[in-house]
Structures are given as structure tokens and as C-alpha cells.
Amino acid sequence: ISYEDALRHADSANEVRLRIKLAQGGDAHTLSAGMEGVELIEQ
């Protein structure tokens, strides 16, 4: 399945992107750089 197909058919495209990034590994700095602008909202 292609990356585009995975995003198109996912319930949450953002979750798919995050899972792919985490599966690829990388250092903490690289992973945290991809989270810039992310906000947590308490419910």
C-alpha cells in the first residue's frame, strides 16, 4: 500500500503520519522537530 493510499483510507491521517515517523526511528531531536506547533488541549 502506498503512503498516499494509507492516508486516504485512514480514519486519522495524522495518526498514520505519526506512526510512520515513529516506525522509521530517528533521534529525539528529529522527532520533536516534527511536533512543532502541536498543542495539547485538556477536555
Order of alpha helices (4+ residues) and beta strands (2+ residues): alpha-alpha-alpha
